[in-house]
Amino acid sequence: MKKYFFRSLVLLLSISPFVRAQPESSGTAVEISSVSVSSSTVSLRKPVHSIHLTAWMAGSKKERKIVDELIAGTLINSVTIDVKEYEGEVYIPGIKATEEVHSYVPAVPDLPQWIAGLKKRGVYTVARIVVFKDNIYPRKRPSTGVHAAGGGLWRDRHHVTWIDPYNHDAWRYINLIALQASKIGFDEVQFDYLRFPTDGKLSQIRFSSPYSKEAASRTLIEFLSQAEQLLHPLGTKVSIDVFGLTTTVNTGMGIGQLMIPMAAKVDYICPMVYPSHYYAGEYGIPNPNKEPYRTVHHSLHDAIKNLGPSAHKLRPYLQDFSLGVHYGVKEVRAQIQAAADLGIQDWTLWNPRCVYTKQAITSPVTPKPLTQPTTGVSNN
């Protein structure tokens, strides 16, 4: 592992940002007529049932006991842990670049040891890295940030700075973090906020290269190509989080996220299909938040149809939090049921407080015969 790590580090410092990895071959079939993921590939491995954890939760011995209980007594067999958040804080030790900009925060001092312990118990470990939304690195290295028309760093509506997606020096910073995550034992590196900004005074943004929808999408794909070349030789999987609507909208949505070409560069693609995040009337549903089964089913139905042979890479983020509508056992299981009815067994639950509905995940759902999405909450 150590030999491969340093080989990858040399590659990181010398690689051209325009080198593209060869497209991976796939023998996976997707049954488009009924729009479901073929079981031929899914059955070859154990489904991943993950929960998201902040670094602070992961570093708390009290919270770890709760995580241990979930692993022992529910379907959970994976944890997705923040190792870099949008504030810019990095929670993995031993990276010189993060020490230079003072972005390292020891929220999980024994992270390598804890990861090793989880893996001994058969728990699949995922390192979540927020990529371009970063409130530290651009302030310390202004040349790497998104700038404003009037000068200085541009900030979104929450006054957070962003890394310029076109800046390859910043890519190296992100990939050094990813490599360290691999080195300490994470099974997978998951890139979040791998996109262009969506809020704030967008007309005032000035990137280091001319923006276009095509250039934006090409840039994200090039980033993933480089990450793939660095992490795959180490045996580390690569995944990405994408907006829920990317499963349906094939325009890049102005943020560069084209699901189909991005999926070709990763092992897993994770659309955030939270029903609370869809506008009224989306998919013809008056209030998507009140109909979690229909909303998730529609979104993933479109994802499978659009991804074709890559549909087996789907691992959606599902909603285990309340926003406008109370979410409990029925609502969480409705989403899991919707995925299962389409042949998708993998999922990650998201709750910003990392408090999960245990009763919703104590037993598996039984996939139903393929039908058109139905109205209301699943009875499971």
Secondary structure, 3 states (H helix, E strand, C coil): CHHHHHHHHHHHHHCCCCCCCCCCCCCCCEECCCCEECHHHHCCCCCCEEEEECHHHHCCHHHHHHHHHHHHHCCCCEEEEEEECCCCCECCCCCHHHHHCCCECCCCCCHHHHHHHHHHCCCEEEEEEECCECCCHHHHCHHHECEECCCCECECCCCCEEECCCCHHHHHHHHHHHHHHHHCCCCEEEEECCCCCCCCCHHHEECCCCCCHHHHHHHHHHHHHHHHHHHHHHCCEEEEEEEHHHHCCCCCCCCCCCHHHHHCCCCEEEEECCHHHCCCCHHHCCCHHHCHHHHHHHHHHHHHHHHHHHHHHECCEEECCCCCCCCCHHHHHHHHHHHHHCCCCCEEEECCCCCCCHHHHCCCCCCCCCCCCCCCCCCC
